[in-house]
């Protein structure tokens, strides 16, 4: 779990997580199973580089990190060959002076499983991409696997935006040389024209895949993609999709020509599994009455697991957030827990009992993309008066109050807050009795929460936040 891995990283340096920016931290983990052990290999960006942790059970506990000092860049992956040897692949600097912005390379090196260390020389196996003369950008996310007599290397190419793709190479040996498939890319949506990308229910920016062979002998690709509501603008971040892999003359193909990624596809030929306790796709409702003594896994925090400021014990059946003077700013950990926005159209609401004491105290619901792009719907103390207000931050300037309403609040009567999203617009409501909603702001510009405007990779989070004015007791 993130908590366990985070604690392991903390033993190396408290700064590993404390100062990580939004959309930094852990990148692109890969998990593999070999000889009784699960191996998770990943990068902690800006804070130590690439490492491996192992476990006999994927639920943990996990080992201390094995730091891969000779492996630079990002997106490491590990491959275990039939002869017992293992290899680590990664995206790294090109061997030459970069020819253009985004010129990267794929490297491979042997990993000594017994000694848990990198051994032998590093070898460059892809320079730039499939065809460097076309200036391909950001070759990354390499995975090697073996099928029959061939070793296959699959990589993402084209960046994480609408030019994203997946490409494949193959070789007779794990260290190469690797030759590209003449039919590359094997997965992309960049060939679709603008009108087609704006069709109903589009999926775009597809790439960064991994392959698996099922017990039934089928091959499947899991990959990243996005669901824009207009012009490649999306607030839900990059999401995981799945499609079957077809083999043609010993080359894998996921999609060919102008084929589109659909919202609904055939599932693998495997026995149905029990329905998960928490839904991850389709239309669903997620509700938490905070009856457990621990936060559910669906809640996330910024930079560190929730501390004593997230209190589930004082009032069983409720979550008490003890306000902190830490706001949305670099290197801070605000009193903020959030759930990922998983739908283009959604509503999120909470019942909150809160009476702000000092000017500047506030608590409520946040639609958060990063420290500089968010909406904050709160009960706040302003000039000695309790109000419901909506703040918007859309860049490096200070947050701006875009709507406000006076509301009587006490420490015993709940106030209800709701955020309703519909593609590129967000509505904000409040109530002092159940379902008696009053609109504070309708039609707010939701594009400021999109990757296209705000940057990053994580998608919008809908969360609960309590802020205490500095100096307040």
C-alpha positions in Angstrom: 0.0 0.0 0.0 1.0 3.6 -0.4 1.1 4.0 3.4 3.6 1.1 3.8 5.8 2.3 0.9 5.6 5.9 2.2 6.8 4.8 5.6 9.7 2.9 4.0 10.7 5.9 2.1 10.6 8.1 5.2 13.3 6.0 6.8 15.6 7.2 4.1 14.8 10.9 4.3 11.8 12.8 5.6 12.1 15.1 2.7 11.3 12.2 0.2 7.6 13.0 0.6 7.4 16.2 2.5 8.4 18.5 -0.3 7.1 16.5 -3.3 5.0 18.5 -5.7 1.6 17.5 -6.9 2.1 15.2 -9.9 5.6 14.3 -8.6 6.4 11.5 -6.1 5.8 8.0 -7.3 5.7 7.4 -11.0 4.6 4.4 -13.0 5.0 1.4 -10.7 5.4 -2.1 -12.3 4.7 -5.3 -10.3 6.0 -8.7 -11.2 6.0 -12.2 -9.6 9.0 -14.5 -9.6 10.0 -17.5 -7.5 7.7 -16.8 -4.5 8.3 -13.0 -4.4 6.4 -10.0 -5.7 8.6 -7.3 -7.1 7.4 -3.7 -7.3 9.8 -1.4 -9.2 9.2 2.3 -9.6 10.6 5.9 -9.5 10.2 8.5 -6.8 10.7 11.6 -8.9 13.1 14.2 -7.6 13.6 12.3 -4.3 16.0 9.4 -4.7 15.3 7.8 -8.1 14.5 4.2 -8.9 14.0 1.4 -6.4 12.6 -2.1 -5.9 10.6 -3.4 -3.0 9.6 -7.1 -2.5 6.9 -9.0 -0.6 5.6 -12.6 -0.3 2.1 -11.1 -0.3 1.1 -8.1 -2.4 -0.9 -6.8 0.6 2.4 -6.5 2.4 4.5 -6.1 4.4 7.0 -4.9 1.8 10.8 -4.8 2.2 13.0 -1.8 2.6 13.8 -0.3 -0.8 16.6 -1.6 -3.0 18.0 1.6 -4.6 19.1 1.1 -8.2 22.0 3.6 -8.3 23.0 3.0 -11.9 19.4 3.3 -13.2 18.5 6.9 -14.0 15.4 8.4 -15.6 11.9 7.1 -14.9 9.5 4.2 -15.6 11.7 1.2 -14.7 10.4 -2.3 -15.3 11.8 -5.7 -14.5 11.8 -8.9 -16.6 12.6 -12.4 -15.4 13.9 -14.8 -18.1 13.5 -18.5 -18.3 17.1 -19.1 -17.4 16.8 -17.3 -14.1 18.4 -14.0 -15.2 16.6 -10.7 -14.7 16.8 -7.4 -16.5 15.8 -3.8 -15.6 14.7 -1.5 -18.4 14.1 2.2 -18.1 13.7 5.5 -19.8 16.9 7.6 -19.6 19.0 10.2 -21.2 20.1 9.6 -24.8 23.7 8.5 -25.3 24.3 11.6 -27.4 23.5 15.3 -27.1 19.7 15.5 -27.4 18.7 16.2 -31.0 15.4 17.8 -30.0 13.1 18.5 -27.1 11.8 15.1 -25.8 14.6 13.1 -27.3 15.0 10.2 -24.8 16.2 6.6 -24.9 15.5 3.1 -23.5 18.2 1.3 -21.6 18.6 -2.2 -20.2 20.9 -3.8 -17.6 21.1 -7.1 -15.8 19.8 -7.4 -12.3 21.4 -9.9 -9.9 18.4 -11.5 -8.2 20.5 -13.2 -5.5 22.6 -10.2 -4.7 19.7 -7.7 -5.3 21.9 -5.3 -7.3 22.5 -4.2 -10.8 25.4 -5.9 -12.6 27.2 -5.7 -15.9 27.1 -2.9 -18.4 24.0 -0.8 -19.3 23.0 -1.0 -22.9 21.0 1.4 -25.0 18.3 -0.5 -26.9 16.2 2.3 -28.3 17.4 5.8 -29.3 14.6 8.3 -29.6 11.9 5.9 -30.7 10.7 3.8 -33.6 12.2 6.2 -36.2 14.5 8.9 -34.8 14.4 10.8 -38.2 10.8 11.8 -37.4 11.8 13.2 -34.0 9.6 11.0 -31.8 9.3 12.3 -28.2 9.3 10.8 -24.8 10.0 7.1 -25.5 9.2 5.7 -22.0 7.4 3.0 -20.0 9.4 0.0 -21.4 8.3 -3.6 -20.7 10.1 -6.7 -21.9 8.3 -10.1 -22.1 8.9 -13.3 -24.0 6.5 -15.2 -26.3 7.8 -18.2 -28.2 11.3 -17.6 -29.4 11.0 -13.8 -29.4 11.6 -11.1 -26.8 9.3 -8.2 -27.1 9.8 -4.6 -25.9 6.8 -2.4 -25.7 7.0 1.3 -25.0 5.0 4.5 -24.9 5.9 7.1 -27.4 4.6 10.6 -28.2 4.1 12.1 -24.8 1.1 11.8 -22.5 -1.2 14.1 -24.5 -3.3 13.4 -27.6 -0.2 12.2 -29.6 0.3 9.3 -27.1 0.8 5.9 -28.5 2.2 2.4 -27.8 4.9 0.9 -30.0 6.6 -2.5 -30.1 10.1 -3.9 -30.9 11.3 -7.5 -30.9 14.6 -9.4 -30.6 16.1 -12.9 -30.4 17.8 -12.0 -27.1 16.8 -10.0 -24.0 19.6 -7.4 -24.4 18.8 -6.9 -28.1 19.3 -5.7 -30.7 15.6 -4.8 -31.0 13.9 -4.1 -34.3 10.7 -2.1 -34.6 7.4 -3.4 -36.0 6.6 -2.0 -39.4 3.0 -1.6 -38.3 3.7 0.7 -35.4 2.0 2.2 -33.5 0.1 -0.8 -32.2 -2.2 1.5 -30.1 -3.1 5.2 -30.5 -6.0 7.5 -31.2 -3.9 10.4 -32.6 -4.9 9.4 -36.2 -8.5 10.4 -35.6 -9.5 13.8 -36.8 -10.7 16.6 -34.5 -14.4 16.0 -35.2 -14.0 12.3 -34.4 -12.2 13.1 -31.1 -15.2 15.3 -30.2 -17.7 12.5 -30.8 -19.9 11.2 -28.0 -17.9 9.4 -25.4 -14.4 9.7 -26.9 -11.4 8.0 -25.4 -8.1 9.7 -26.4 -4.4 10.0 -25.4 -4.0 6.2 -25.3 -0.6 4.6 -24.6 1.7 3.4 -21.7 0.6 -0.2 -21.9 1.4 -3.5 -20.3 0.5 -7.0 -21.5 -0.7 -10.1 -19.7 -1.5 -13.6 -20.9 -4.5 -15.1 -19.1 -5.0 -18.7 -18.0 -7.2 -19.2 -21.1 -4.3 -18.3 -23.4 -5.7 -14.8 -24.3 -3.4 -11.8 -24.4 -4.7 -8.5 -23.1 -3.3 -5.0 -22.9 -4.0 -2.6 -20.0 -3.2 1.0 -20.9 -3.7 4.6 -20.1 -6.2 6.9 -21.8 -8.4 9.9 -21.1 -12.1 10.8 -21.5 -12.3 14.4 -22.7 -15.5 16.4 -22.6 -14.3 18.8 -25.3 -11.1 19.4 -27.4 -8.9 17.0 -25.4 -9.9 18.7 -22.1 -10.6 16.3 -19.2 -10.7 16.6 -15.4 -10.5 12.9 -14.6 -6.8 12.5 -15.3 -5.4 9.5 -17.0 -7.4 6.3 -16.4 -6.9 2.6 -17.0 -8.4 0.8 -20.1 -8.2 -2.7 -21.3 -8.4 -4.3 -24.8 -7.5 -7.7 -26.3 -4.2 -8.2 -28.1 -4.2 -9.9 -31.5 -1.0 -11.7 -32.8 -0.2 -11.2 -36.5 2.9 -12.9 -37.8 4.4 -12.9 -34.3 3.7 -9.2 -33.8 1.1 -7.9 -31.3 -1.6 -5.5 -32.3 -4.1 -3.8 -30.0 -5.8 -1.5 -32.5 -5.2 -1.0 -36.1 -6.1 1.8 -38.6 -8.9 4.1 -37.5 -10.3 1.7 -34.8 -11.6 3.6 -31.8 -11.3 2.7 -28.1 -14.9 2.1 -26.9 -16.4 2.6 -23.4 -17.7 -1.0 -23.4 -15.8 -4.0 -24.7 -15.7 -7.8 -24.4 -14.3 -9.0 -21.2 -11.6 -11.7 -20.8 -12.7 -15.4 -21.0 -12.3 -16.0 -17.3 -14.6 -16.9 -14.5 -16.5 -14.0 -13.0 -15.0 -12.7 -9.7 -16.9 -11.6 -6.7 -18.3 -8.0 -6.9 -15.8 -5.7 -5.3 -16.8 -3.8 -2.2 -16.0 -0.5 -3.9 -16.9 0.0 -7.5 -14.3 1.2 -9.9 -16.1 1.7 -13.1 -19.6 2.3 -14.5 -22.2 4.4 -12.7 -22.1 4.0 -9.0 -22.4 5.8 -5.7 -19.6 6.0 -3.2 -20.7 6.8 0.4 -18.6 6.8 3.6 -20.3 7.2 7.0 -16.9 6.9 8.7 -17.9 4.0 10.9 -14.4 2.3 10.7 -11.5 3.2 12.9 -9.4 3.7 9.8 -9.9 5.8 6.6 -11.1 3.6 3.7 -8.5 3.0 0.9 -10.5 5.3 -1.4 -9.4 8.4 0.5 -6.1 10.0 -0.3 -4.1 12.8 1.2 -1.4 15.1 0.1 2.3 14.0 0.6 1.8 12.0 3.7 -0.9 9.6 5.1 -3.4 11.3 7.3 -2.1 12.2 10.8 -3.8 13.0 14.1 -5.8 15.8 12.3 -8.1 13.2 10.8 -9.9 11.9 13.8 -12.3 8.9 13.6 -12.4 8.1 17.3 -13.7 11.2 19.0 -17.2 11.0 17.5 -17.7 7.5 16.1 -19.7 7.6 12.9 -18.1 10.9 11.9 -14.8 12.2 10.7 -13.4 15.1 12.7 -10.9 17.2 10.8 -8.8 19.3 13.1 -8.0 22.4 11.2 -4.4 23.2 10.4 -2.9 26.4 9.2 -1.3 24.5 6.3 -2.9 25.5 3.1 -2.7 24.4 -0.5 1.0 25.3 -1.1 4.3 23.5 -1.8 5.7 21.3 0.9 2.5 21.6 3.1 0.2 18.9 4.4 -3.2 20.5 4.8 -6.0 18.8 6.8 -7.4 17.5 3.5 -8.7 14.0 2.5 -10.1 13.5 -1.0 -11.7 11.0 -3.3 -10.9 10.9 -7.0 -13.4 12.4 -9.5 -14.3 9.3 -11.5 -17.1 10.5 -13.7 -17.6 13.5 -16.1 -21.0 14.0 -14.5 -21.2 13.6 -10.8 -22.4 15.1 -7.5 -20.5 15.1 -4.2 -22.0 16.2 -0.9 -21.3 16.2 2.8 -23.1 17.0 6.0 -20.8 19.2 8.2 -21.1 20.5 11.7 -18.8 23.4 12.0 -18.7 26.8 13.6 -15.7 29.0 12.5 -14.3 31.0 15.5 -11.7 33.3 14.1 -11.6 35.4 10.9 -10.0 33.2 8.3 -11.2 29.9 9.7 -13.0 27.8 7.1 -13.9 24.2 6.3 -15.9 22.4 3.5 -15.6 20.8 0.1 -12.8 21.2 -2.4 -12.5 20.4 -6.1 -8.7 20.2 -6.3 -6.4 19.7 -9.2 -3.2 21.1 -7.6 -2.0 23.8 -5.3 -2.7 26.5 -7.9 -6.0 25.3 -9.4 -9.0 24.5 -7.2 -12.5 25.5 -6.0 -13.2 25.7 -2.3 -16.8 25.7 -1.1 -16.7 26.5 2.6 -18.3 27.7 5.8 -16.0 30.6 6.8 -15.6 33.4 9.3 -15.3 36.7 7.4 -15.2 40.1 9.1 -16.8 38.5 12.2 -19.6 36.9 10.2 -20.2 33.2 9.3 -20.8 32.8 5.6 -20.9 30.2 2.9 -18.4 31.2 0.3 -16.8 29.9 -2.9 -13.2 30.5 -3.6 -11.5 29.9 -6.9 -7.8 29.7 -7.6 -6.7 29.5 -11.2 -3.0 30.2 -11.3 -0.3 31.7 -9.2 -2.4 34.5 -7.8 -4.3 34.4 -4.6 -7.6 32.7 -4.4 -10.6 34.9 -5.4 -14.0 34.8 -3.6 -16.5 34.4 -6.5 -19.7 34.0 -4.4 -20.8 34.4 -0.8 -24.0 34.1 1.3 -24.7 34.7 4.9 -25.8 31.6 6.8 -26.5 31.0 10.5 -24.3 28.2 11.8 -23.8 26.7 15.3 -21.6 24.0 16.6 -24.5 21.6 16.8 -26.6 22.1 13.6 -25.3 20.7 10.3 -24.7 22.6 7.1 -24.9 20.7 3.8 -22.5 21.3 1.0 -22.6 19.9 -2.6 -20.5 20.1 -5.8 -22.2 19.0 -9.0 -20.0 18.5 -12.1 -21.1 18.2 -15.7 -18.1 18.0 -18.1 -16.6 21.5 -18.2 -19.0 23.2 -15.7 -19.4 22.9 -11.9 -22.3 24.0 -9.7 -22.0 24.7 -6.0 -24.8 24.4 -3.5 -25.5 24.7 0.3 -28.4 23.9 2.6 -29.2 24.2 6.3 -31.8 21.4 6.2 -31.6 18.1 4.2 -32.1 18.5 0.5 -33.2 22.1 0.7 -30.4 23.1 -1.7 -29.6 26.7 -2.5 -27.4 27.6 -5.5 -24.3 29.6 -4.5 -22.8 29.4 -8.0 -23.8 27.7 -11.2 -21.9 27.1 -14.4 -18.4 27.7 -13.0 -15.6 27.1 -15.4 -14.5 23.6 -14.8 -11.7 23.6 -17.3 -9.4 25.3 -14.8 -9.4 21.8 -13.1 -8.3 20.1 -16.3 -4.9 18.7 -17.2 -4.9 20.9 -20.2 -5.1 24.1 -18.2 -3.7 23.1 -14.8 -1.1 20.6 -16.0 -0.1 17.5 -14.2 -1.3 13.9 -14.4 -3.5 13.2 -11.3 -7.0 14.4 -12.2 -9.4 16.3 -10.0 -9.9 15.3 -6.4 -13.1 16.0 -4.5 -12.2 16.4 -0.8 -13.0 17.5 2.7 -10.7 20.3 4.0 -10.4 22.3 7.3 -8.2 25.4 7.6 -7.4 27.2 10.8 -6.3 30.8 10.7 -2.6 31.2 11.8 -2.4 32.1 15.4 -5.8 30.7 16.3 -6.1 28.3 19.1 
